Amino acid sequence: MPVKELREELKEKIIEQLNLEEFSVSDIDDDAALFGDGLGLDSIDALELIVMLDKDYGIQLTDPKEGKEVFKSITVLADYIAERTNK
Amino acid sequence: MRDCYIHSVVSISAQNTFPNEDFLLDVIKYNAKKIQAVYPNYKDFISPVVTRRMQTGVKMGVVAANKALQIAKLNEPDAIITGTGMGCITDTEKFLNSIIDNDETYLTPTSFIQSTHNTVGAQIALGLKCNNYNNTYTHGSLSFESALIDAQLLLQEQGARHVLVGGIDELGTEFVDYVQMIEANKNKGIGVPFSEGATFTVLSTEKKENAIKLQDIITISEASKEELILKLEDFLALNNMDVKAIDAIILGDNGDMYDDYYEHITISLFSNASQIKYKHLSGEFHTASAFAFWLGINVLQKQHIPAEVLKNSGENKSIKTLLLYNQCKGKDHSFILLKT
């Protein structure tokens, strides 16, 4: 899947999975921070995202430090998934 | 022992009960078997960031609790006590189904965290940053009554001055259908719709002008109709009353075969009192008696019984003492005594 489409797919999944009813796909900036000041996600959301990565893309995140980097933004997350699924 | 006064009561139900000024003015009549509550606009009360993990019961509970505190002009209660029959059943169903669907893998935390019965009490406390006594009772149809008894004891024994008490239940999505299937196959099963709601009240030892008094509560798990009458007479005697003191009685008739308990009590003891029923309006759920509590307080405060809930012609007299009676399947009887 092209990375651009993957980014859109991730936004849709994040909105649905995390019940972000107030947001639409267009509200989420590709490079905005997912945690903290950006989308305002928290540690419970991080767990939801880790399960989503495993279930939907077959990627297991075992290193917490890696998670901090991977979930930086939609762009980073999409690149990370593309790198591991397009091989 | 100190007296318990009711400083506020707020109910979210299948009727438009949330706005304070409206006392069953425009009753909604339902033909459906399952009816949702009339939800307030949650965004007016809780931030969407907070509500995104909350299912119906938690949202209804938090909003009703906050409004009850607001009316009572109370920032922090000394205790938060809730009662719920089914707890957060929506998240429980979601989590359990997710276990089955995913073969016990890929389990996400949110629905699990939110599925516990004490989620409503906990969310209210979190919102208020209140570290005081917090307890939840899950005793089927005596859940709200158990919470009330705990509050009454805390106030009487001087463990608290102001207590927030609530009864909450949500419809859920699946379990309720199985219960309805069972009821439908019974000879005279529950005849009113299944529903949901949240009712919160602030109880206090401070006597305010026009405050209704929570005189007493009693719960009886099992009793024959004859035993029940004796127990009720003892209960009234304990409160220095007899049956003639009861001006109105609110009954939990739900159309099933156990309605004859209500019939027996009213014919035997309360033929002269105004008889009120409500489950055709509120629907049936484990904490529907909390709706009756809201109804009773409004009847006493407004000295008016809406025609839609009046079961008999009733006498046109002032209502000073009101009795609430509820039971479930001929068990778990409860009597709540309210006074002006």
Interface residues (C-beta under 8 A of the other chain):
Chain A: Q17 L18 N19 L20 E21 E22 G40 I44 L47 E48 V51 D54 K55
Chain B: P48 V49 R52 R53 N102 Y106 L107 T108 P109 T110 I113
